[in-house]
Amino acid sequence: MAAAHALGVTHGIAHTELKLLPDGTTRLIELGARLPGDHIVGLIRQARGIDEARIYVQLALGLEPDLTPTSDTAAGIRFLTPPRGGVLRSVSGIGDSGAVALSRLTVEPGGRVRPPGDNDSRVGYVILHAETAAEVNAAAAQVLANVSIEVG
């Protein structure tokens, strides 16, 4: 809150990223007066029934949004990255887990992919939904264990 206020963000939604350091301290690495990216808005809507985009607009219009959750479940996302850079041949093995709500490729086979290391190397993602965070994490681990990304 202090960082947002120091930057003049006093009203609305701010996407804030903190890094937890090995010594237990935290460092602010990003603060933006914007909605979060990487499907976070959808994950919150899915897990808690809270529509951040709607809230953002309501706040901009001077309205008082209802922040009451309408569900109490968990959602998560896992990004698919290739083992190395090259030309994407295939992605397989995502499977049919009941927890997989959505899976998408963001690079089609035949497209060039970057070596793993940052978000530019992603070739797709899997969104998961379950009753608890532990169930989402277990399903995500199983999905990732079965995924095969072939690069030539």
N, C-alpha and C positions, 0 to 999 in steps of 0.2 A: 504494500500500500504506500509506503514511504517513497519508493522509487517512482511509482505512478504519479503521485502528487508532486514530486520533484520535477517531473517532466511536464506537469500541467494537465495530466489526465485525471480529471476529477469526476467525470460523468460517463458512464457507458461501460463497455466491455474492453478489457485489455488482455491480450495474449501474453503471458509471462512464462519464461523458461528459466529454471534455476538448475544449477549443477551442484550435486552433493559431492563434496570432496572427501578423500579418504580420512582426513582428520576430523570429519563431522561438521565442518563449516559448509556454508553454501555461498555460491556466487551467482549473481544475476547475469545471465548471458543474453537475454533478449526480453524486451518489453515493447509491444506494439499496440496501439489503440486500434485494434482490428480483431476480427474473428480469427480463431486458430485455423491452421491448414491441416493437411494430411488426414482429412475425414473426421477430425475430432468433433465437429459440430454434429455430424451424423451419429457418431458413437454415443455422444451424450444423449441425443434424442432417443436412440435405441435403448440404451440402458436405463435412463432415468425419466424419459418422457419430457425432457426440458428442451425447448427449441430456442437455441441461442440466437439464431438468425432473427427470429420473431422478436425476441427480447431486445436485440440490438436496435431494430427499427422502432419498437415501442419507446425505448429510452430516447432515441433521436427525436421522436415526436412529443416528448415530455410526458408520456404516459407511464403509469406505474405497472410494471409487468408482474405477473404471477410467477414466482420462482419455485412453487411447490412441485416436487417430483410427483409424477403420476405412476411410476413403476420403480421397482427396486431390484434391478437385475444387473448384469455386467456385460460389457462389450469390449472387444479389443481388435487391434489390427496388426497384421504382420506383413512386412514388405518382403518381396521376393527379389533376391539379388543373385547375379550369376557368379560362378566360381572364378571367372576371369573375364577380361574383355574379349570382344570378337564379334561374331555374327551369331545371333540367337537362332538355334535350330529348333528347340522345343521346350515346353514346360509341361510336365505331367505329374500325376500323383497327388493332386490336391484332394481327391477323394470325395466322399459323400457324407462326411460327418454331419450329424444333425446340428452341430454348433456353427457350421459355416453358413453365414447369412448371405455372403456375396464374395465372389472372387473375380478378379479382372486382370487381364494382361494389359500393360501399358506400352509394351513393345511387341510387335507382331513377329512371328518367325521370319527370318530373313533380314531383320533389322539389326543395326549395329548396337552393341552394348558396351558400356564402359566397365573397367575393372571395379570390383567392389571397393568401397571406401567412403562414398557419400550418397546423398539421395539421387544424384544423377545416374547412378548405376542400377536403380530399381527397374525391374522388368514387369512388375505387377504387385498385387496385394491380395490379401485374404482378410475379410472382416468376419469376426466370430461373435456369437451372442449366446449366453447361457445364464443360468440362475445366479452363479457366483463367479467371482474373479478366479478362484481356483479352478473351476470347470472350464472357463475360457482359456486360461493358461495351459491346462492339460490338453485341451483340444488343439490349441495352437502348436504346442510342442509336437503333438502327433502329426498334424498336417505338415509342419516343416520337416519332420523326420522322413516323411514319405515323398516330399516334392523332389523332383529331379529337373534341373535346369541344364540343358545341353547347349554348349557354345562351341562353335567351330572356329 
